[in-house]
């Protein structure tokens, strides 16, 4: 029962992590250009959005790491 719950959480977190990584800006503007239009890097809101996206991505990655370790220990 616990293993099934951890697997479901692990799959949900992995899909969320993929979506968050895809939202990050590469060489273009990414999230800041998608929602900010043509404002560019000068807009303060875009930097706040990027910073919050970074924090959410790190939190999601840490959760993914913990569920991976738990599944590795449980399924031995």
N, C-alpha and C positions, 0 to 999 in steps of 0.2 A: 504494500500500500504506500509506504513512504517512498520507495523507489519509483513508483509510477508518478507520484506527485512531483518528485525532483526531476524526472524526465520531462514532464509537461512544462514545468518552470524553465528548464534548460532550453527546450525548443522555442518557447515564447521569447526568452531573453536573447537567444541567438538570432531570431528574426528581427527583433528590435535593434540589436547591435548592427546588423547588416544595414537596416534603414538609416540609422544614425551616421554610420560611416559614409553612406552614399550622399547624405545631406551636407557633409563637409565640403568646403571649397577646395578645389584643386588649383590649377593655374588660373582659372577664371574666378568669378565672384562667388559661386556656390550659393549658399543660403542667403547671403547678404544681397546678391543681385536678384535672386529669385523673388524675394519679398520686398526688397527696397527699391526696385526699379532701377533707375539710372543714377542713384545717389552716390554709389561708389563707397570708397573707404572713409570719406569725410564724415559720414553720418555716424553719430554716436550710438544710435539704436542698433546698427548692424554689428558693431563690435561687441555690444552687450549680448546680442543674440548668438554670436559666434562663441563667446565665452561660456554662456549657459549651455550651448550645445556641446562644447568640450567637456564641461563638468558632467553632463548627463551621459555622454559617451563613456567617460572613465568609470562612472558608477555602474553602468551597464556591463562594462568589461570586467569589473571586479566581481559582479554577481555571476557572470558567465564563468569566471575562473573558479569561484567557490562551488558552483553546481558541478563543474567538471571534476573537481577534486572529490566531492562527495560521491559522485557516480563511480569514479575510479576506485574508491575505497569500498563502496557497497557491492560492486559487481565483481569483486575478486573471488 
